[in-house]
Amino acid sequence: MFSRILIANRGEIALRIIRAAREMGIETVCVYSQADADGPWLQQADDTVCIGKGPAAESYLRIDRIISAAEVANVDAIHPGYGFLAENAHFAEVCRDCHIEFIGPSPEAMAKLGNKVECKKLAKASNTPIFPGSPDVLEDEEDAMAIAEKIGYPVILKAVAGGGGRGMRICHNEATLRNNYASAQREAQAAFANGDLYLEKFLENARHVEFQILGDKHGNAIHLYDRDCSTQRRHQKLIEEAPAPNIDPKKRDAVAKSAADLIRRAEYAGAATVEFMMDKDQNFFMLEVNTRVQVEHPITEMITQVDIVKEMIRIAAGEKLSYKQKDISISGHAIECRINAEDPERDFMPQPGLIEQFSPPGGFGIRVESHVQPGYRVPPNYDSLIAKLVIHDITRETAIAKMRSALREFTIAPVKTTIPMHRMIMDTREFNEATFDIHYIERWLKDAMLTTSSM
């Protein structure tokens, strides 16, 4: 087992990793930018190293500085968390070349699954359900037109190296496909230094369901069941829950097993999430594989009682999985609300600034993951996530009731947050009846006409 690891991240995920490592008797080193010099999570680490100025491009994305910090701090391994360099195969390769263990998959597995086209080929071999679409990278606009005509509109253009909705265009007919092809290519090239695109059938009213998988270096892989992430806006998740509501257990088990087999075939070691779209008839179609720990991992931990972060560390150290598939079962229901420093009334504009009041809720089955405390200043440089409110209870109905109560108790001021919006969502018929799809929130926001009085 490692004696000392470096955390190449910040905020609540850095604190989450510190806590897991400390319980395992492992020392931690946190790198930080000048904008995070007063970050509360740094106080919990055993050592800290400043790696640059506030912008991520000058700090958290600087592989050379992170590796230098790791060597100076004499660590055994690096945990990348999520975001920044977490899915960067080159970073994983540099770690290996420098004899530092990367707490995540090998660069080969990451590259294989990170390339959407190659991942689809592997999924097909493991009987993981995939969308009808281009079998390979699109050659040009005419290639896209021919495939779209064959599978039928609507279709969606996606960046091969994509993520976060960039390089993605929904096309309902030939004209919109022609108009969007070049712009999608340019956006993909700018975002990922790779303009390659592929095309898939687009589901109009689908749900977003993902399966948590763990694989080790000994050829073992298990699933920790599923999460529903349909409550999202512009491809960014707002609320997640586990397990996904109203899914046939036999279909859930079949897709979960195929997802675990996909990860096994990829010779993947670490935590992975296989994401799917599900239509109204509960037909599943794979979207992609995320080769890192997810923001929403706590809800899976709550229903399975598996510490995913600890398992990642054990796997990276060469240990076998602590569990077999027969050991994993679902207990109760969990919901996570992402609390962002954003103003929903102003198109979710980020709200950097000083937090004077921070009073999180408490009680049985309530988990708050946050790096924030009174006096913390939210910097303008990074993602606006400042807390994750996680609820666990016996049923989905009682979990929703508990979330309503916890949201009423949660006080953050004067910085505006998404808490008032979450309160409103918890009272909507679509959320309570689980009749939502991935466009539900955007329709609701348009109809709700969020105003100061209604919030």
Sequence and secondary structure as in RCSB ss.txt:
>XXXX:A:sequence
MFSRILIANRGEIALRIIRAAREMGIETVCVYSQADADGPWLQQADDTVCIGKGPAAESYLRIDRIISAAEVANV
DAIHPGYGFLAENAHFAEVCRDCHIEFIGPSPEAMAKLGNKVECKKLAKASNTPIFPGSPDVLEDEEDAMAIAEK
IGYPVILKAVAGGGGRGMRICHNEATLRNNYASAQREAQAAFANGDLYLEKFLENARHVEFQILGDKHGNAIHLY
DRDCSTQRRHQKLIEEAPAPNIDPKKRDAVAKSAADLIRRAEYAGAATVEFMMDKDQNFFMLEVNTRVQVEHPIT
EMITQVDIVKEMIRIAAGEKLSYKQKDISISGHAIECRINAEDPERDFMPQPGLIEQFSPPGGFGIRVESHVQPG
YRVPPNYDSLIAKLVIHDITRETAIAKMRSALREFTIAPVKTTIPMHRMIMDTREFNEATFDIHYIERWLKDAML
TTSSM
>XXXX:A:secstr
  SEEEE   HHHHHHHHHHHHHTT EEEEEE GGGTT GGGGGSSEEEE S SSGGGTTT HHHHHHHHHHHT 
SEEE  SSTTTT HHHHHHHHHTT EESS  HHHHHHHHSHHHHHHHHHHTT  B SB SS   SHHHHHHHHHH
H SSEEEEETT  TTTT EEESSHHHHHHHHHHHHHHHHHHHS   EEEEE  TT EEEEEEEEE TTS EEEEE
EEEEEEEETTEEEEEEES TT  HHHHHHHHHHHHHHHHHTT  EEEEEEEEE TT  EEEEEEE S  TTHHHH
HHHH   HHHHHHHHHTT   S  GGG    SEEEEEEEESEEGGGTTEE  EE  EEE   STTEEEEE   TT
 EE SSS  EEEEEEEEESSHHHHHHHHHHHHHH EEESS  SHHHHHHHHT HHHHHT   TTHHHHHHHHHT 
 TTT 
